[in-house]
Amino acid sequence: MSDGTTRVSEPAQRTGRQVVIITGLSGAGKSNALHAFEDAGYFCIDNLPPRMVRSVLATSDAEQGPEGIVVVMDIRGRRYFGSELEESLESFGVESGWNRKVIFIDSDEPTLVRRYKESRRPHPNAKDGDVLGAIRSERTYLSGLRERADLVVDTSGYTAADARLRFKKLAESLTSKLTVSIFSFGFKHGAPLDADMLLDTRFLANPHYDPELRPLTGHDERVREAVLKQPDGEEFLGKTCDLLNFLLPRYAAEGKTYFTLGVGCTGGRHRSVAITEELARCLRDSDSDAEIFVRHRDLDRR
């Protein structure tokens, strides 16, 4: 007879070595991702012709070779090799002992334009200095790759430090336990592209309409109390914590290595920040082995 306890199987053991294909928009952060994987012990190759990937895998010693190989492929390779990359993806990883993962790095247009202005580097697809047109053209050009990706990482609004930490956690997650990324955001600044799950906290009373609380954020105790002490806020937290504690071990058991949760309110400064911090605390206090990464996307926006 059942004792009413749900038992979750142990996380599946990852077999074989990883071949990670990193692709995406120019300026979105592929180089940062490559460096993070290199620091994590992967053998990394930038801009390798697609037809050569199989040769690299075939010549890598199964006993002495690296645990994982990372290859960056983007519009530079597609310009010279056409649709060869999409065609090659069908065969990448079918070699015995290799597990394939395709990661597409994306970002919104304002972020990409700002990064190119700050770096003063030319966009590889730009003609006559038209950066915005180049970004839109590249997005269309790579849309097929995005659809094939196992994971889409949206770096919109990331600082350089945020990006380094995010990719560090991502690289580690492919060879270790489940990594959970929880971030707050404001719906008025656009819904995120890369979340596995979104929570909408706009049903809670908004501290923005209290003149004394408006200049504060969800990090301040007065705002936290205003959000978390609401009866609906307490019940929402309890139910959401229960849901996450139910889901995360099952995701890990199925071999999922990265889970992204977005928590939104109107502006991304009060309710979503307080709820995000409390959910992270709840998960850290639970029996979960997951690594928790917290970010507040729109905290400094007005």
C-alpha positions in Angstrom: 0.0 0.0 0.0 1.3 3.4 -0.9 2.3 5.7 2.1 1.3 8.8 0.1 4.9 9.7 -0.6 6.0 10.5 -4.1 9.3 8.9 -4.9 11.4 10.3 -7.7 14.0 8.2 -9.5 17.6 9.2 -9.3 18.8 11.5 -12.0 19.8 9.7 -15.1 23.5 9.3 -15.5 24.9 11.2 -18.4 26.7 8.9 -20.8 29.2 9.7 -23.5 30.8 13.0 -24.3 29.2 16.3 -25.2 29.5 18.0 -28.6 28.1 21.5 -28.2 27.2 23.6 -31.2 27.0 27.3 -30.3 25.3 29.6 -32.8 23.2 32.7 -32.8 23.2 36.4 -33.6 26.4 38.4 -33.9 26.9 40.5 -30.7 24.6 38.3 -28.6 27.4 36.7 -26.7 28.8 33.7 -28.5 32.4 34.6 -27.6 31.5 34.9 -23.9 29.9 31.5 -24.1 32.9 30.0 -25.8 35.2 31.3 -23.1 32.9 29.9 -20.4 33.0 26.4 -21.9 36.8 26.7 -22.4 37.1 27.5 -18.7 34.9 24.5 -17.8 37.4 22.2 -19.6 35.9 21.8 -23.0 38.0 21.8 -26.2 36.7 24.8 -28.1 36.8 25.8 -31.7 35.6 29.0 -33.2 34.2 29.2 -36.8 35.0 25.7 -37.9 33.7 24.7 -41.3 30.7 22.5 -40.7 32.0 19.5 -42.7 35.1 19.3 -40.5 33.2 18.7 -37.2 32.7 15.0 -37.9 36.5 14.7 -38.5 37.2 16.3 -35.1 34.8 14.0 -33.4 36.2 10.9 -35.2 39.8 11.8 -34.3 39.2 12.6 -30.6 40.5 9.8 -28.4 37.7 8.2 -26.5 39.9 7.5 -23.5 42.3 10.5 -23.4 40.3 13.1 -25.3 38.2 15.9 -23.8 34.9 15.3 -22.0 33.3 17.8 -24.4 33.9 19.7 -27.7 32.4 23.1 -28.4 32.2 24.5 -31.8 30.9 28.1 -32.6 29.1 28.4 -36.0 27.4 31.5 -37.1 26.6 33.7 -40.1 30.3 33.8 -41.1 30.3 30.0 -41.7 26.8 30.1 -43.3 28.0 32.8 -45.7 30.8 30.6 -47.0 29.2 27.2 -46.7 25.5 27.9 -47.3 23.0 25.5 -45.7 25.8 23.0 -45.0 25.5 23.6 -41.2 21.8 22.8 -41.1 22.4 19.7 -43.1 25.4 18.7 -40.9 23.3 19.0 -37.7 21.4 15.9 -38.7 24.5 13.9 -38.3 26.4 15.7 -35.5 26.4 13.5 -32.5 25.3 10.3 -34.1 28.8 9.0 -33.8 29.0 6.5 -30.9 29.7 8.1 -27.6 28.7 11.7 -28.4 25.7 13.6 -27.1 24.8 16.7 -29.2 23.5 19.9 -27.8 22.7 23.0 -30.0 22.7 26.3 -28.2 21.3 29.5 -29.9 22.3 32.8 -28.4 19.8 35.6 -29.1 19.2 39.2 -28.0 16.8 41.9 -28.9 17.6 44.7 -31.4 18.1 47.6 -29.0 20.7 45.5 -27.0 22.6 44.4 -30.1 22.6 47.9 -31.6 23.9 49.4 -28.3 26.7 46.8 -28.1 27.9 47.5 -31.6 27.9 51.2 -31.0 29.8 50.7 -27.7 32.4 48.3 -29.3 32.7 50.3 -32.5 33.2 47.0 -34.3 31.5 46.5 -37.7 28.6 44.0 -37.9 29.8 41.0 -40.1 26.6 41.3 -42.1 26.4 45.1 -42.3 26.3 47.0 -45.6 27.0 50.7 -45.7 27.0 50.8 -41.9 23.4 49.8 -41.5 23.7 47.8 -38.2 19.9 47.5 -37.6 19.3 46.2 -41.1 22.2 43.7 -40.7 20.7 42.4 -37.4 17.3 41.9 -39.0 18.8 40.2 -42.0 20.9 37.9 -39.9 17.9 37.0 -37.7 16.0 35.9 -40.8 19.1 34.1 -42.1 19.5 32.1 -38.9 15.9 31.4 -38.1 16.2 27.8 -39.2 19.0 27.2 -36.8 17.1 28.8 -34.0 14.2 26.4 -34.5 16.6 23.4 -34.3 18.3 24.6 -31.1 18.0 22.6 -27.9 18.3 25.7 -25.9 17.8 29.4 -26.7 19.6 31.8 -24.4 18.4 35.4 -24.6 21.0 37.9 -23.4 18.9 41.0 -23.8 19.8 43.6 -21.2 22.7 41.6 -19.8 25.7 43.3 -18.4 29.1 41.8 -19.2 29.2 40.4 -15.7 25.7 38.9 -16.0 26.6 37.2 -19.3 29.8 35.7 -18.0 28.0 34.3 -15.0 25.1 33.0 -17.0 27.4 31.2 -19.5 29.6 29.9 -16.7 26.5 28.3 -15.1 25.4 27.0 -18.4 28.7 25.3 -19.2 28.8 23.7 -15.7 25.2 22.5 -16.0 26.0 20.2 -18.9 28.4 18.2 -16.8 26.8 18.5 -13.4 23.5 18.9 -11.6 20.5 20.8 -12.7 21.0 24.6 -12.8 17.9 26.8 -12.2 18.0 30.4 -13.4 15.3 32.5 -11.8 14.9 36.1 -13.0 12.5 39.0 -12.6 11.4 41.2 -15.4 8.8 43.8 -16.4 6.2 43.0 -19.0 6.2 46.6 -20.2 9.8 46.0 -21.3 8.9 42.8 -23.2 8.5 39.2 -22.2 11.7 37.1 -22.2 12.4 34.7 -25.1 14.3 32.0 -23.3 12.2 31.1 -20.2 11.0 27.5 -19.8 8.2 28.9 -17.5 6.7 32.3 -16.9 4.9 33.5 -13.8 2.8 36.6 -13.8 2.6 38.5 -10.5 0.5 41.4 -11.7 -2.5 40.1 -9.7 -0.8 41.3 -6.5 -1.3 44.9 -5.2 1.3 47.1 -6.8 3.7 49.0 -4.5 4.3 51.4 -7.4 1.1 53.2 -6.4 2.3 53.9 -2.9 4.3 57.2 -3.1 6.5 56.0 -0.3 7.3 52.7 -1.8 7.6 53.7 -5.5 11.3 54.8 -5.3 12.2 51.5 -3.6 12.6 48.1 -5.1 11.8 44.5 -4.2 15.1 44.3 -2.3 13.9 46.8 0.3 12.2 45.3 3.4 9.1 47.6 3.2 8.4 46.5 -0.3 9.0 42.9 0.5 6.5 43.1 3.3 4.0 44.9 1.1 4.2 42.1 -1.5 4.9 39.0 0.6 2.5 39.7 3.5 -0.5 40.0 1.2 -2.7 36.9 1.7 -2.6 36.2 -2.0 1.2 36.7 -2.0 1.7 34.2 0.8 -0.6 31.6 -0.9 1.0 32.2 -4.3 4.5 31.6 -2.9 3.5 28.5 -1.1 1.8 26.9 -4.1 4.7 27.9 -6.4 7.3 26.5 -4.1 5.4 23.3 -3.9 5.2 23.2 -7.7 8.9 23.8 -8.2 9.9 21.2 -5.6 7.7 18.8 -7.4 9.0 19.6 -10.9 12.7 20.1 -10.5 13.6 16.6 -9.3 11.6 15.1 -12.2 13.3 17.4 -14.7 16.7 16.2 -13.4 15.6 12.6 -13.5 14.8 13.1 -17.2 18.3 14.5 -17.9 17.4 18.1 -18.1 20.4 20.2 -17.1 19.1 23.8 -17.2 15.7 25.3 -16.2 14.8 29.0 -16.6 12.0 30.6 -14.7 10.8 34.2 -15.4 8.8 36.1 -12.8 7.1 39.1 -14.2 5.3 42.2 -13.0 4.5 45.5 -14.8 7.8 47.3 -14.4 10.1 44.6 -13.0 11.1 46.5 -9.9 8.8 45.6 -7.0 6.6 42.5 -7.0 8.6 40.3 -9.4 11.9 41.1 -7.6 10.5 40.3 -4.1 8.9 37.1 -5.4 12.0 36.0 -7.3 14.2 36.4 -4.2 11.8 34.5 -2.1 11.4 31.6 -4.6 15.2 31.4 -4.7 15.4 31.2 -0.9 12.7 28.6 -0.9 14.6 26.4 -3.3 17.9 26.8 -1.5 16.2 25.8 1.7 14.6 22.7 0.1 16.2 19.3 -0.4 16.9 20.1 -4.0 20.4 19.6 -5.4 19.8 22.3 -8.0 22.2 25.2 -8.3 20.2 28.5 -8.2 21.1 31.6 -10.2 19.2 34.8 -9.7 19.0 37.9 -11.9 16.8 41.0 -12.1 16.6 42.0 -15.7 14.7 45.3 -15.4 15.6 46.5 -11.9 17.3 49.6 -13.0 14.8 50.6 -15.7 12.1 53.2 -15.2 
